[in-house]
Amino acid sequence: MQAQVQFTLTKKEAKVFYGLIKNPGLTDTELATEIGVNRSYVSAIKNKLKRDKIFASILVPDLSALGCELLIFAYGKFNPPCNANMRKKSTAFKNLSKMPELVYARECDCDFIYIFASKNLTELREKFDVAISDYKKRDFILELCVVEFPIKLSNVTNFFNFAPAIKGCIRNCMKGE
């Protein structure tokens, strides 16, 4: 399990952090203008937040432009007696972990979510079904839900907009000034 990071921010640091989250596509100069602080301060705070592992920049490819036709979400509940260490030793875990279509995986002893991106449902399901059937044979899974989401038939209405969700968290992390 990942440890929770404890941190405090000044009001000005919180303003920069919130600006980074709300406006991820802006350069440091553009963000500085947007939030009313100088560019060097934005850069310094951004680097500090990255160093402290409070913030990270990631690149997210345009899956549609790359020819991916599907996003597949698999989530559910594990059988609690079959803990993460037991699962990690299984062939099923190794097969699932090696799937190139697996773009995100999060597990704990009881729950899981996997996200796959694929150009071809049939090829993905052949590999996925083998791994999941092995999990089921070993009695690792209590519940499984799979949602197949066609990329071309959808519109992005909200893309990883963390700003509203973290606004309250930032207030709780500010130093008294």
Protein Blocks (a to p, Z undefined) as FASTA:
>chain_A
ZZdddddddfklmmmmmmmmmmmmbcfklmmmmnopafklmmmmmmmmmmnopaccdddd
dfklnopabdcdddddddfklcfklmmmpmklmmmmmpmklmbdcddfkbccdddddfbl
klmmmmmmmmmmmmmmnomafbdcdddddfklpccfbghiaklmmmmmmmmmpccZZ
